[in-house]
Amino acid sequence: MPMYEYRCQSCDHQFELRQKFSDAPASQCPRCDGKVEKMISATAFSLKGDGWFNQGYCPKTEAPKPAACAGGGCCAG
Ligand SMILES: [Zn+2]
């Protein structure tokens, strides 16, 4: 389930919501009932920094050496 980040335009309160794709987006600040805007969040899929591709996981099982993945070898691109 993706995580959405919102920021209140009234009190600048920031919060995250875990929602289904089918759920309606939040429109009110839980703190002051002000209007909120959805932020583009890279945390939604956790691909920034130490993502799955840095943990030795390689989609290509034909890779001869798992160590190659650590350096971004077979997993790069
Ligand atoms: Zn607010």
PDB file of the backbone (N, CA, C, O) and the ligand in Angstrom, with CONECT records:
HET     ZN  A 101       1
ATOM      1  N   MET A   1       0.839  -1.193   0.000  1.00  0.00           N
ATOM      2  CA  MET A   1       0.000   0.000   0.000  1.00  0.00           C
ATOM      3  C   MET A   1       0.882   1.254   0.000  1.00  0.00           C
ATOM      4  O   MET A   1       1.772   1.388   0.840  1.00  0.00           O
ATOM      5  N   PRO A   2       0.641   2.145  -0.916  1.00  0.00           N
ATOM      6  CA  PRO A   2       1.507   3.329  -1.011  1.00  0.00           C
ATOM      7  C   PRO A   2       1.273   4.327   0.113  1.00  0.00           C
ATOM      8  O   PRO A   2       0.189   4.407   0.692  1.00  0.00           O
ATOM      9  N   MET A   3       2.299   5.064   0.393  1.00  0.00           N
ATOM     10  CA  MET A   3       2.228   6.081   1.447  1.00  0.00           C
ATOM     11  C   MET A   3       2.162   7.452   0.791  1.00  0.00           C
ATOM     12  O   MET A   3       2.952   7.777  -0.095  1.00  0.00           O
ATOM     13  N   TYR A   4       1.203   8.243   1.248  1.00  0.00           N
ATOM     14  CA  TYR A   4       1.067   9.592   0.699  1.00  0.00           C
ATOM     15  C   TYR A   4       1.425  10.613   1.769  1.00  0.00           C
ATOM     16  O   TYR A   4       1.121  10.453   2.950  1.00  0.00           O
ATOM     17  N   GLU A   5       2.073  11.650   1.313  1.00  0.00           N
ATOM     18  CA  GLU A   5       2.486  12.700   2.223  1.00  0.00           C
ATOM     19  C   GLU A   5       1.673  13.963   1.938  1.00  0.00           C
ATOM     20  O   GLU A   5       1.531  14.388   0.792  1.00  0.00           O
ATOM     21  N   TYR A   6       1.151  14.542   2.997  1.00  0.00           N
ATOM     22  CA  TYR A   6       0.342  15.749   2.837  1.00  0.00           C
ATOM     23  C   TYR A   6       0.915  16.870   3.695  1.00  0.00           C
ATOM     24  O   TYR A   6       1.589  16.643   4.700  1.00  0.00           O
ATOM     25  N   ARG A   7       0.622  18.071   3.260  1.00  0.00           N
ATOM     26  CA  ARG A   7       1.012  19.233   4.061  1.00  0.00           C
ATOM     27  C   ARG A   7      -0.165  20.189   4.131  1.00  0.00           C
ATOM     28  O   ARG A   7      -0.805  20.489   3.124  1.00  0.00           O
ATOM     29  N   CYS A   8      -0.437  20.657   5.333  1.00  0.00           N
ATOM     30  CA  CYS A   8      -1.530  21.593   5.527  1.00  0.00           C
ATOM     31  C   CYS A   8      -1.101  22.987   5.069  1.00  0.00           C
ATOM     32  O   CYS A   8      -0.012  23.463   5.388  1.00  0.00           O
ATOM     33  N   GLN A   9      -1.976  23.610   4.327  1.00  0.00           N
ATOM     34  CA  GLN A   9      -1.656  24.957   3.836  1.00  0.00           C
ATOM     35  C   GLN A   9      -1.932  26.012   4.895  1.00  0.00           C
ATOM     36  O   GLN A   9      -1.521  27.163   4.754  1.00  0.00           O
ATOM     37  N   SER A  10      -2.623  25.622   5.945  1.00  0.00           N
ATOM     38  CA  SER A  10      -2.965  26.587   6.990  1.00  0.00           C
ATOM     39  C   SER A  10      -1.934  26.600   8.119  1.00  0.00           C
ATOM     40  O   SER A  10      -1.400  27.650   8.476  1.00  0.00           O
ATOM     41  N   CYS A  11      -1.662  25.412   8.677  1.00  0.00           N
ATOM     42  CA  CYS A  11      -0.772  25.363   9.834  1.00  0.00           C
ATOM     43  C   CYS A  11       0.560  24.693   9.497  1.00  0.00           C
ATOM     44  O   CYS A  11       1.417  24.538  10.367  1.00  0.00           O
ATOM     45  N   ASP A  12       0.730  24.300   8.242  1.00  0.00           N
ATOM     46  CA  ASP A  12       1.986  23.704   7.791  1.00  0.00           C
ATOM     47  C   ASP A  12       2.252  22.348   8.440  1.00  0.00           C
ATOM     48  O   ASP A  12       3.379  21.854   8.438  1.00  0.00           O
ATOM     49  N   HIS A  13       1.221  21.770   8.980  1.00  0.00           N
ATOM     50  CA  HIS A  13       1.350  20.447   9.577  1.00  0.00           C
ATOM     51  C   HIS A  13       1.547  19.408   8.474  1.00  0.00           C
ATOM     52  O   HIS A  13       0.801  19.381   7.495  1.00  0.00           O
ATOM     53  N   GLN A  14       2.557  18.555   8.644  1.00  0.00           N
ATOM     54  CA  GLN A  14       2.812  17.527   7.642  1.00  0.00           C
ATOM     55  C   GLN A  14       2.486  16.161   8.220  1.00  0.00           C
ATOM     56  O   GLN A  14       2.803  15.864   9.372  1.00  0.00           O
ATOM     57  N   PHE A  15       1.853  15.344   7.408  1.00  0.00           N
ATOM     58  CA  PHE A  15       1.498  14.014   7.881  1.00  0.00           C
ATOM     59  C   PHE A  15       1.473  13.039   6.714  1.00  0.00           C
ATOM     60  O   PHE A  15       1.414  13.429   5.547  1.00  0.00           O
ATOM     61  N   GLU A  16       1.519  11.773   7.063  1.00  0.00           N
ATOM     62  CA  GLU A  16       1.521  10.736   6.045  1.00  0.00           C
ATOM     63  C   GLU A  16       0.274   9.880   6.185  1.00  0.00           C
ATOM     64  O   GLU A  16      -0.229   9.647   7.284  1.00  0.00           O
ATOM     65  N   LEU A  17      -0.201   9.427   5.058  1.00  0.00           N
ATOM     66  CA  LEU A  17      -1.359   8.546   5.060  1.00  0.00           C
ATOM     67  C   LEU A  17      -1.063   7.338   4.194  1.00  0.00           C
ATOM     68  O   LEU A  17      -0.563   7.451   3.074  1.00  0.00           O
ATOM     69  N   ARG A  18      -1.384   6.187   4.741  1.00  0.00           N
ATOM     70  CA  ARG A  18      -1.237   4.968   3.956  1.00  0.00           C
ATOM     71  C   ARG A  18      -2.607   4.645   3.363  1.00  0.00           C
ATOM     72  O   ARG A  18      -3.550   4.327   4.087  1.00  0.00           O
ATOM     73  N   GLN A  19      -2.700   4.731   2.059  1.00  0.00           N
ATOM     74  CA  GLN A  19      -3.997   4.583   1.419  1.00  0.00           C
ATOM     75  C   GLN A  19      -3.938   3.605   0.258  1.00  0.00           C
ATOM     76  O   GLN A  19      -2.890   3.358  -0.339  1.00  0.00           O
ATOM     77  N   LYS A  20      -5.089   3.073  -0.027  1.00  0.00           N
ATOM     78  CA  LYS A  20      -5.213   2.292  -1.247  1.00  0.00           C
ATOM     79  C   LYS A  20      -5.319   3.261  -2.424  1.00  0.00           C
ATOM     80  O   LYS A  20      -5.622   4.442  -2.256  1.00  0.00           O
ATOM     81  N   PHE A  21      -5.065   2.739  -3.594  1.00  0.00           N
ATOM     82  CA  PHE A  21      -5.184   3.576  -4.790  1.00  0.00           C
ATOM     83  C   PHE A  21      -6.638   4.039  -4.966  1.00  0.00           C
ATOM     84  O   PHE A  21      -6.903   5.105  -5.522  1.00  0.00           O
ATOM     85  N   SER A  22      -7.552   3.225  -4.488  1.00  0.00           N
ATOM     86  CA  SER A  22      -8.968   3.528  -4.694  1.00  0.00           C
ATOM     87  C   SER A  22      -9.505   4.500  -3.657  1.00  0.00           C
ATOM     88  O   SER A  22     -10.595   5.049  -3.817  1.00  0.00           O
ATOM     89  N   ASP A  23      -8.729   4.716  -2.578  1.00  0.00           N
ATOM     90  CA  ASP A  23      -9.195   5.630  -1.542  1.00  0.00           C
ATOM     91  C   ASP A  23      -9.152   7.074  -2.017  1.00  0.00           C
ATOM     92  O   ASP A  23      -8.288   7.464  -2.803  1.00  0.00           O
ATOM     93  N   ALA A  24     -10.094   7.849  -1.527  1.00  0.00           N
ATOM     94  CA  ALA A  24     -10.089   9.266  -1.854  1.00  0.00           C
ATOM     95  C   ALA A  24      -8.953   9.942  -1.093  1.00  0.00           C
ATOM     96  O   ALA A  24      -8.705   9.620   0.069  1.00  0.00           O
ATOM     97  N   PRO A  25      -8.275  10.863  -1.734  1.00  0.00           N
ATOM     98  CA  PRO A  25      -7.170  11.549  -1.071  1.00  0.00           C
ATOM     99  C   PRO A  25      -7.661  12.440   0.054  1.00  0.00           C
ATOM    100  O   PRO A  25      -8.787  12.938   0.033  1.00  0.00           O
ATOM    101  N   ALA A  26      -6.801  12.629   1.029  1.00  0.00           N
ATOM    102  CA  ALA A  26      -7.161  13.491   2.152  1.00  0.00           C
ATOM    103  C   ALA A  26      -7.286  14.925   1.674  1.00  0.00           C
ATOM    104  O   ALA A  26      -6.548  15.363   0.791  1.00  0.00           O
ATOM    105  N   SER A  27      -8.215  15.644   2.257  1.00  0.00           N
ATOM    106  CA  SER A  27      -8.414  17.030   1.857  1.00  0.00           C
ATOM    107  C   SER A  27      -8.430  17.962   3.052  1.00  0.00           C
ATOM    108  O   SER A  27      -8.429  19.184   2.906  1.00  0.00           O
ATOM    109  N   GLN A  28      -8.444  17.358   4.256  1.00  0.00           N
ATOM    110  CA  GLN A  28      -8.500  18.190   5.453  1.00  0.00           C
ATOM    111  C   GLN A  28      -7.376  17.845   6.403  1.00  0.00           C
ATOM    112  O   GLN A  28      -7.007  16.683   6.573  1.00  0.00           O
ATOM    113  N   CYS A  29      -6.847  18.876   7.013  1.00  0.00           N
ATOM    114  CA  CYS A  29      -5.805  18.690   8.014  1.00  0.00           C
ATOM    115  C   CYS A  29      -6.420  18.092   9.277  1.00  0.00           C
ATOM    116  O   CYS A  29      -7.435  18.593   9.763  1.00  0.00           O
ATOM    117  N   PRO A  30      -5.819  17.025   9.817  1.00  0.00           N
ATOM    118  CA  PRO A  30      -6.349  16.405  11.030  1.00  0.00           C
ATOM    119  C   PRO A  30      -6.194  17.306  12.250  1.00  0.00           C
ATOM    120  O   PRO A  30      -6.815  17.079  13.288  1.00  0.00           O
ATOM    121  N   ARG A  31      -5.363  18.324  12.110  1.00  0.00           N
ATOM    122  CA  ARG A  31      -5.096  19.189  13.256  1.00  0.00           C
ATOM    123  C   ARG A  31      -6.007  20.425  13.271  1.00  0.00           C
ATOM    124  O   ARG A  31      -6.572  20.784  14.304  1.00  0.00           O
ATOM    125  N   CYS A  32      -6.135  21.061  12.112  1.00  0.00           N
ATOM    126  CA  CYS A  32      -6.890  22.316  12.104  1.00  0.00           C
ATOM    127  C   CYS A  32      -8.012  22.318  11.071  1.00  0.00           C
ATOM    128  O   CYS A  32      -8.684  23.333  10.885  1.00  0.00           O
ATOM    129  N   ASP A  33      -8.218  21.188  10.399  1.00  0.00           N
ATOM    130  CA  ASP A  33      -9.258  21.085   9.365  1.00  0.00           C
ATOM    131  C   ASP A  33      -8.990  22.011   8.186  1.00  0.00           C
ATOM    132  O   ASP A  33      -9.888  22.302   7.395  1.00  0.00           O
ATOM    133  N   GLY A  34      -7.779  22.460   8.078  1.00  0.00           N
ATOM    134  CA  GLY A  34      -7.441  23.312   6.941  1.00  0.00           C
ATOM    135  C   GLY A  34      -7.264  22.498   5.682  1.00  0.00           C
ATOM    136  O   GLY A  34      -7.325  21.269   5.706  1.00  0.00           O
ATOM    137  N   LYS A  35      -7.048  23.180   4.602  1.00  0.00           N
ATOM    138  CA  LYS A  35      -6.877  22.512   3.329  1.00  0.00           C
ATOM    139  C   LYS A  35      -5.460  21.943   3.220  1.00  0.00           C
ATOM    140  O   LYS A  35      -4.485  22.611   3.564  1.00  0.00           O
ATOM    141  N   VAL A  36      -5.360  20.710   2.742  1.00  0.00           N
ATOM    142  CA  VAL A  36      -4.051  20.092   2.609  1.00  0.00           C
ATOM    143  C   VAL A  36      -3.721  19.853   1.145  1.00  0.00           C
ATOM    144  O   VAL A  36      -4.607  19.714   0.301  1.00  0.00           O
ATOM    145  N   GLU A  37      -2.446  19.809   0.871  1.00  0.00           N
ATOM    146  CA  GLU A  37      -2.002  19.505  -0.483  1.00  0.00           C
ATOM    147  C   GLU A  37      -1.149  18.249  -0.449  1.00  0.00           C
ATOM    148  O   GLU A  37      -0.397  18.023   0.499  1.00  0.00           O
ATOM    149  N   LYS A  38      -1.271  17.448  -1.473  1.00  0.00           N
ATOM    150  CA  LYS A  38      -0.497  16.215  -1.530  1.00  0.00           C
ATOM    151  C   LYS A  38       0.915  16.524  -1.996  1.00  0.00           C
ATOM    152  O   LYS A  38       1.126  17.289  -2.937  1.00  0.00           O
ATOM    153  N   MET A  39       1.863  15.922  -1.326  1.00  0.00           N
ATOM    154  CA  MET A  39       3.259  16.129  -1.688  1.00  0.00           C
ATOM    155  C   MET A  39       3.768  14.923  -2.458  1.00  0.00           C
ATOM    156  O   MET A  39       3.367  13.787  -2.205  1.00  0.00           O
ATOM    157  N   ILE A  40       4.644  15.188  -3.385  1.00  0.00           N
ATOM    158  CA  ILE A  40       5.288  14.083  -4.089  1.00  0.00           C
ATOM    159  C   ILE A  40       6.332  13.493  -3.158  1.00  0.00           C
ATOM    160  O   ILE A  40       7.291  14.164  -2.777  1.00  0.00           O
ATOM    161  N   SER A  41       6.140  12.253  -2.802  1.00  0.00           N
ATOM    162  CA  SER A  41       7.019  11.650  -1.816  1.00  0.00           C
ATOM    163  C   SER A  41       7.797  10.473  -2.395  1.00  0.00           C
ATOM    164  O   SER A  41       7.230   9.561  -2.995  1.00  0.00           O
ATOM    165  N   ALA A  42       9.084  10.521  -2.201  1.00  0.00           N
ATOM    166  CA  ALA A  42       9.920   9.424  -2.680  1.00  0.00           C
ATOM    167  C   ALA A  42       9.872   8.247  -1.716  1.00  0.00           C
ATOM    168  O   ALA A  42      10.350   7.157  -2.030  1.00  0.00           O
ATOM    169  N   THR A  43       9.293   8.473  -0.543  1.00  0.00           N
ATOM    170  CA  THR A  43       9.251   7.398   0.449  1.00  0.00           C
ATOM    171  C   THR A  43       8.169   6.375   0.101  1.00  0.00           C
ATOM    172  O   THR A  43       8.101   5.297   0.690  1.00  0.00           O
ATOM    173  N   ALA A  44       7.338   6.732  -0.856  1.00  0.00           N
ATOM    174  CA  ALA A  44       6.209   5.859  -1.176  1.00  0.00           C
ATOM    175  C   ALA A  44       6.663   4.469  -1.596  1.00  0.00           C
ATOM    176  O   ALA A  44       6.017   3.466  -1.293  1.00  0.00           O
ATOM    177  N   PHE A  45       7.763   4.435  -2.284  1.00  0.00           N
ATOM    178  CA  PHE A  45       8.204   3.134  -2.785  1.00  0.00           C
ATOM    179  C   PHE A  45       9.586   2.746  -2.261  1.00  0.00           C
ATOM    180  O   PHE A  45      10.142   1.715  -2.639  1.00  0.00           O
ATOM    181  N   SER A  46      10.117   3.577  -1.401  1.00  0.00           N
ATOM    182  CA  SER A  46      11.386   3.259  -0.736  1.00  0.00           C
ATOM    183  C   SER A  46      12.477   2.883  -1.720  1.00  0.00           C
ATOM    184  O   SER A  46      13.221   1.928  -1.496  1.00  0.00           O
ATOM    185  N   LEU A  47      12.573   3.623  -2.797  1.00  0.00           N
ATOM    186  CA  LEU A  47      13.594   3.308  -3.785  1.00  0.00           C
ATOM    187  C   LEU A  47      14.799   4.246  -3.651  1.00  0.00           C
ATOM    188  O   LEU A  47      15.772   4.153  -4.400  1.00  0.00           O
ATOM    189  N   LYS A  48      14.702   5.131  -2.694  1.00  0.00           N
ATOM    190  CA  LYS A  48      15.800   6.074  -2.512  1.00  0.00           C
ATOM    191  C   LYS A  48      16.796   5.518  -1.506  1.00  0.00           C
ATOM    192  O   LYS A  48      16.401   4.908  -0.512  1.00  0.00           O
ATOM    193  N   GLY A  49      18.071   5.724  -1.754  1.00  0.00           N
ATOM    194  CA  GLY A  49      19.091   5.257  -0.824  1.00  0.00           C
ATOM    195  C   GLY A  49      19.234   3.755  -0.863  1.00  0.00           C
ATOM    196  O   GLY A  49      19.427   3.165  -1.926  1.00  0.00           O
ATOM    197  N   ASP A  50      19.137   3.138   0.301  1.00  0.00           N
ATOM    198  CA  ASP A  50      19.331   1.698   0.368  1.00  0.00           C
ATOM    199  C   ASP A  50      18.062   0.959  -0.032  1.00  0.00           C
ATOM    200  O   ASP A  50      17.319   0.460   0.813  1.00  0.00           O
ATOM    201  N   GLY A  51      17.837   0.901  -1.305  1.00  0.00           N
ATOM    202  CA  GLY A  51      16.666   0.194  -1.812  1.00  0.00           C
ATOM    203  C   GLY A  51      16.924  -1.284  -1.935  1.00  0.00           C
ATOM    204  O   GLY A  51      17.965  -1.787  -1.513  1.00  0.00           O
ATOM    205  N   TRP A  52      15.973  -1.969  -2.512  1.00  0.00           N
ATOM    206  CA  TRP A  52      16.098  -3.418  -2.637  1.00  0.00           C
ATOM    207  C   TRP A  52      17.267  -3.805  -3.519  1.00  0.00           C
ATOM    208  O   TRP A  52      17.829  -4.892  -3.390  1.00  0.00           O
ATOM    209  N   PHE A  53      17.627  -2.889  -4.427  1.00  0.00           N
ATOM    210  CA  PHE A  53      18.698  -3.213  -5.359  1.00  0.00           C
ATOM    211  C   PHE A  53      20.074  -3.134  -4.711  1.00  0.00           C
ATOM    212  O   PHE A  53      21.075  -3.553  -5.292  1.00  0.00           O
ATOM    213  N   ASN A  54      20.106  -2.590  -3.502  1.00  0.00           N
ATOM    214  CA  ASN A  54      21.384  -2.505  -2.810  1.00  0.00           C
ATOM    215  C   ASN A  54      21.534  -3.594  -1.757  1.00  0.00           C
ATOM    216  O   ASN A  54      22.532  -3.644  -1.037  1.00  0.00           O
ATOM    217  N   GLN A  55      20.546  -4.452  -1.675  1.00  0.00           N
ATOM    218  CA  GLN A  55      20.579  -5.464  -0.628  1.00  0.00           C
ATOM    219  C   GLN A  55      20.932  -6.845  -1.168  1.00  0.00           C
ATOM    220  O   GLN A  55      20.651  -7.864  -0.538  1.00  0.00           O
ATOM    221  N   GLY A  56      21.539  -6.859  -2.320  1.00  0.00           N
ATOM    222  CA  GLY A  56      21.998  -8.126  -2.856  1.00  0.00           C
ATOM    223  C   GLY A  56      20.954  -8.837  -3.677  1.00  0.00           C
ATOM    224  O   GLY A  56      21.214  -9.903  -4.236  1.00  0.00           O
ATOM    225  N   TYR A  57      19.774  -8.255  -3.755  1.00  0.00           N
ATOM    226  CA  TYR A  57      18.734  -8.895  -4.553  1.00  0.00           C
ATOM    227  C   TYR A  57      18.975  -8.619  -6.034  1.00  0.00           C
ATOM    228  O   TYR A  57      19.136  -7.472  -6.451  1.00  0.00           O
ATOM    229  N   CYS A  58      18.996  -9.681  -6.805  1.00  0.00           N
ATOM    230  CA  CYS A  58      19.210  -9.517  -8.230  1.00  0.00           C
ATOM    231  C   CYS A  58      18.098 -10.234  -8.993  1.00  0.00           C
ATOM    232  O   CYS A  58      17.886 -11.431  -8.793  1.00  0.00           O
ATOM    233  N   PRO A  59      17.394  -9.527  -9.853  1.00  0.00           N
ATOM    234  CA  PRO A  59      16.302 -10.132 -10.610  1.00  0.00           C
ATOM    235  C   PRO A  59      16.789 -11.160 -11.629  1.00  0.00           C
ATOM    236  O   PRO A  59      16.026 -12.018 -12.074  1.00  0.00           O
ATOM    237  N   LYS A  60      18.052 -11.062 -11.987  1.00  0.00           N
ATOM    238  CA  LYS A  60      18.585 -12.009 -12.955  1.00  0.00           C
ATOM    239  C   LYS A  60      19.275 -13.159 -12.220  1.00  0.00           C
ATOM    240  O   LYS A  60      20.379 -12.997 -11.701  1.00  0.00           O
ATOM    241  N   THR A  61      18.636 -14.288 -12.180  1.00  0.00           N
ATOM    242  CA  THR A  61      19.168 -15.416 -11.443  1.00  0.00           C
ATOM    243  C   THR A  61      20.368 -16.016 -12.143  1.00  0.00           C
ATOM    244  O   THR A  61      21.082 -16.844 -11.578  1.00  0.00           O
ATOM    245  N   GLU A  62      20.583 -15.594 -13.373  1.00  0.00           N
ATOM    246  CA  GLU A  62      21.695 -16.152 -14.132  1.00  0.00           C
ATOM    247  C   GLU A  62      23.024 -15.497 -13.759  1.00  0.00           C
ATOM    248  O   GLU A  62      24.085 -15.897 -14.239  1.00  0.00           O
ATOM    249  N   ALA A  63      22.949 -14.488 -12.898  1.00  0.00           N
ATOM    250  CA  ALA A  63      24.179 -13.817 -12.483  1.00  0.00           C
ATOM    251  C   ALA A  63      25.089 -14.814 -11.776  1.00  0.00           C
ATOM    252  O   ALA A  63      24.667 -15.450 -10.809  1.00  0.00           O
ATOM    253  N   PRO A  64      26.309 -14.961 -12.232  1.00  0.00           N
ATOM    254  CA  PRO A  64      27.229 -15.942 -11.668  1.00  0.00           C
ATOM    255  C   PRO A  64      27.684 -15.590 -10.255  1.00  0.00           C
ATOM    256  O   PRO A  64      27.803 -16.466  -9.398  1.00  0.00           O
ATOM    257  N   LYS A  65      27.937 -14.308 -10.019  1.00  0.00           N
ATOM    258  CA  LYS A  65      28.428 -13.908  -8.705  1.00  0.00           C
ATOM    259  C   LYS A  65      27.481 -12.899  -8.048  1.00  0.00           C
ATOM    260  O   LYS A  65      27.286 -11.799  -8.565  1.00  0.00           O
ATOM    261  N   PRO A  66      26.890 -13.278  -6.902  1.00  0.00           N
ATOM    262  CA  PRO A  66      26.040 -12.340  -6.173  1.00  0.00           C
ATOM    263  C   PRO A  66      26.790 -11.072  -5.796  1.00  0.00           C
ATOM    264  O   PRO A  66      26.184 -10.012  -5.634  1.00  0.00           O
ATOM    265  N   ALA A  67      28.094 -11.177  -5.657  1.00  0.00           N
ATOM    266  CA  ALA A  67      28.898 -10.037  -5.259  1.00  0.00           C
ATOM    267  C   ALA A  67      28.824  -8.931  -6.304  1.00  0.00           C
ATOM    268  O   ALA A  67      29.037  -7.758  -6.000  1.00  0.00           O
ATOM    269  N   ALA A  68      28.524  -9.315  -7.520  1.00  0.00           N
ATOM    270  CA  ALA A  68      28.454  -8.328  -8.586  1.00  0.00           C
ATOM    271  C   ALA A  68      27.314  -7.363  -8.336  1.00  0.00           C
ATOM    272  O   ALA A  68      27.372  -6.211  -8.766  1.00  0.00           O
ATOM    273  N   CYS A  69      26.279  -7.815  -7.647  1.00  0.00           N
ATOM    274  CA  CYS A  69      25.131  -6.978  -7.375  1.00  0.00           C
ATOM    275  C   CYS A  69      25.491  -5.897  -6.359  1.00  0.00           C
ATOM    276  O   CYS A  69      24.974  -4.781  -6.426  1.00  0.00           O
ATOM    277  N   ALA A  70      26.361  -6.220  -5.435  1.00  0.00           N
ATOM    278  CA  ALA A  70      26.711  -5.262  -4.384  1.00  0.00           C
ATOM    279  C   ALA A  70      27.305  -4.006  -4.987  1.00  0.00           C
ATOM    280  O   ALA A  70      27.084  -2.906  -4.480  1.00  0.00           O
ATOM    281  N   GLY A  71      28.050  -4.160  -6.056  1.00  0.00           N
ATOM    282  CA  GLY A  71      28.651  -3.011  -6.683  1.00  0.00           C
ATOM    283  C   GLY A  71      27.755  -2.383  -7.724  1.00  0.00           C
ATOM    284  O   GLY A  71      28.162  -1.444  -8.410  1.00  0.00           O
ATOM    285  N   GLY A  72      26.556  -2.881  -7.851  1.00  0.00           N
ATOM    286  CA  GLY A  72      25.623  -2.339  -8.819  1.00  0.00           C
ATOM    287  C   GLY A  72      25.820  -2.927 -10.200  1.00  0.00           C
ATOM    288  O   GLY A  72      25.256  -2.433 -11.176  1.00  0.00           O
ATOM    289  N   GLY A  73      26.608  -3.968 -10.287  1.00  0.00           N
ATOM    290  CA  GLY A  73      26.938  -4.577 -11.565  1.00  0.00           C
ATOM    291  C   GLY A  73      25.744  -5.013 -12.371  1.00  0.00           C
ATOM    292  O   GLY A  73      25.280  -4.280 -13.244  1.00  0.00           O
ATOM    293  N   CYS A  74      25.241  -6.195 -12.093  1.00  0.00           N
ATOM    294  CA  CYS A  74      24.159  -6.744 -12.907  1.00  0.00           C
ATOM    295  C   CYS A  74      22.839  -6.057 -12.652  1.00  0.00           C
ATOM    296  O   CYS A  74      21.908  -6.183 -13.448  1.00  0.00           O
ATOM    297  N   CYS A  75      22.743  -5.327 -11.546  1.00  0.00           N
ATOM    298  CA  CYS A  75      21.483  -4.698 -11.209  1.00  0.00           C
ATOM    299  C   CYS A  75      21.404  -3.270 -11.733  1.00  0.00           C
ATOM    300  O   CYS A  75      20.332  -2.663 -11.720  1.00  0.00           O
ATOM    301  N   ALA A  76      22.514  -2.735 -12.189  1.00  0.00           N
ATOM    302  CA  ALA A  76      22.499  -1.359 -12.651  1.00  0.00           C
ATOM    303  C   ALA A  76      21.658  -1.232 -13.928  1.00  0.00           C
ATOM    304  O   ALA A  76      21.751  -2.053 -14.840  1.00  0.00           O
ATOM    305  N   GLY A  77      20.855  -0.202 -13.962  1.00  0.00           N
ATOM    306  CA  GLY A  77      20.042   0.025 -15.127  1.00  0.00           C
ATOM    307  C   GLY A  77      18.893  -0.872 -15.070  1.00  0.00           C
ATOM    308  O   GLY A  77      18.052  -0.856 -15.968  1.00  0.00           O
TER     309      GLY A  77
HETATM  310 ZN    ZN A 101      -3.556  22.319   9.638  1.00  0.00          ZN2+
END
